[in-house]
């Protein structure tokens, strides 16, 4: 049993499955991966692992990633849930994650979508302020925005890995 499952039960187990899937997908593509899943300080700031491309031209630095095993699939369409608030008043990971990138996984479908978090904030936060995007209340009073991966406002930010 991993630390997420111990702390969060089924939800934690699902999260761990997504993290293992993502780590494996990146490694299979030839990326160097540093696993931070057991580093409590990294976890507290929303960092699960770091990746660095090795070929054809190695990246000069690592990019940190916060994985979310919450990618939704319905009728050929992938939807990305973005946590705006956690509980009644605390900011959600859209605001608090220190990761460079966010990845969303769907283990059953062997799909990983990812994007640069700073770029996504640049697009999503103005849409939230203008009410073009409206978060809905989900589990435990969290506010979540659900955006289709093909939405023209964000599609150019999304990268896909079929593992």
C-alpha positions in Angstrom: 0.0 0.0 0.0 1.4 3.4 -1.0 1.3 6.6 1.0 -1.5 8.1 -1.0 -3.7 5.0 -0.5 -2.9 5.0 3.2 -3.8 8.7 3.6 -6.8 8.9 1.2 -8.1 5.4 0.7 -9.6 4.6 -2.7 -9.0 8.1 -4.1 -5.3 7.9 -3.1 -5.0 4.4 -4.7 -6.4 5.8 -7.9 -3.9 8.7 -7.7 -1.0 6.3 -7.2 -2.1 4.2 -10.2 -2.1 7.4 -12.4 1.3 8.4 -11.1 2.9 5.0 -11.8 1.3 5.0 -15.3 2.6 8.5 -16.0 6.1 7.7 -14.8 6.2 4.6 -16.9 4.9 6.5 -20.0 7.6 9.1 -19.7 10.3 6.6 -19.2 9.1 4.5 -22.2 9.4 7.6 -24.3 13.1 7.9 -23.3 12.7 10.7 -20.8 14.8 10.8 -17.6 12.4 10.8 -14.7 13.1 11.7 -11.0 10.4 10.3 -8.8 9.3 12.6 -6.0 6.2 10.5 -4.8 7.8 9.8 -1.5 9.3 13.3 -0.9 6.8 15.0 1.4 8.2 18.5 0.8 7.8 18.1 -3.0 4.3 16.6 -2.5 3.2 19.5 -0.4 3.9 21.9 -3.2 2.3 19.7 -5.9 5.3 18.0 -7.4 5.1 14.3 -8.2 8.1 13.9 -10.4 10.5 15.7 -12.8 11.2 14.9 -16.4 14.0 15.7 -18.8 14.1 14.8 -22.5 17.3 13.1 -23.4 17.1 12.6 -27.2 17.6 13.9 -29.8 18.7 17.1 -28.0 18.7 16.9 -24.2 16.8 19.6 -22.3 19.1 21.7 -20.2 16.8 21.4 -17.2 14.2 19.2 -15.6 10.5 20.1 -15.7 8.4 19.3 -12.6 5.1 17.6 -13.1 2.0 17.3 -10.9 0.0 14.3 -12.1 -3.8 14.1 -11.8 -5.5 10.7 -12.5 -8.8 12.4 -13.3 -8.9 12.6 -17.1 -12.5 11.9 -18.2 -13.6 10.2 -21.4 -17.0 10.3 -23.0 -18.1 9.6 -26.5 -14.6 10.1 -28.1 -14.0 13.3 -26.1 -11.5 13.9 -23.3 -12.4 16.4 -20.5 -9.9 17.9 -18.1 -11.0 18.8 -14.6 -9.2 21.8 -13.1 -9.5 22.4 -9.4 -10.1 26.1 -8.7 -10.9 25.9 -5.0 -10.4 23.1 -2.4 -13.1 23.0 0.2 -15.0 26.2 0.8 -12.2 28.8 0.6 -8.8 27.4 0.0 -7.3 27.8 -3.4 -7.1 24.6 -5.5 -4.1 23.2 -7.4 -4.7 25.6 -10.3 -3.5 28.4 -8.0 -1.2 26.5 -5.6 0.8 23.8 -7.5 4.5 24.7 -7.9 4.9 22.2 -10.8 5.9 23.4 -14.3 3.5 21.0 -15.9 0.3 19.3 -15.1 -0.5 15.9 -16.5 -3.9 14.2 -16.5 -4.1 10.5 -16.9 -6.7 7.9 -17.9 -5.1 4.6 -17.0 -7.8 2.4 -18.6 -7.5 4.1 -21.9 -3.7 4.5 -21.6 -3.9 8.2 -22.2 -1.9 11.1 -20.8 -2.5 14.7 -21.6 -0.2 17.4 -20.2 0.3 21.2 -20.4 2.5 24.0 -19.1 0.7 25.2 -15.9 1.8 28.8 -16.4 0.3 28.9 -19.9 -2.9 27.3 -18.7 -3.2 29.8 -15.9 -2.7 32.6 -18.4 -5.7 31.3 -20.4 -8.0 30.0 -17.7 -7.8 32.7 -15.0 -9.1 35.5 -17.2 -11.9 33.2 -18.4 -12.9 32.6 -14.8 -12.8 36.3 -14.0 -15.0 37.1 -17.0 -17.4 34.3 -16.1 -16.8 32.6 -19.5 -15.9 29.6 -17.5 -18.0 28.7 -14.5 -16.7 26.3 -11.9 -19.2 23.8 -10.5 -19.3 22.4 -7.0 -17.9 18.9 -6.8 -16.8 16.5 -4.1 -16.3 18.1 -0.7 -17.4 21.5 -1.9 -14.4 21.8 -4.3 -15.0 24.1 -7.3 -13.9 22.4 -10.5 -13.9 23.7 -14.1 -14.4 21.0 -16.7 -12.8 21.8 -20.1 -12.8 19.6 -23.1 -9.3 19.0 -24.4 -10.5 20.1 -27.9 -11.8 23.5 -26.6 -10.3 26.1 -29.0 -9.3 28.3 -26.1 -6.9 25.6 -24.6 -6.4 23.0 -27.3 -3.1 24.6 -28.5 -1.7 24.1 -25.0 -2.5 20.4 -24.7 0.0 17.7 -25.5 -1.0 14.0 -25.8 0.8 10.7 -25.0 -0.7 7.4 -26.0 1.1 4.8 -23.9 
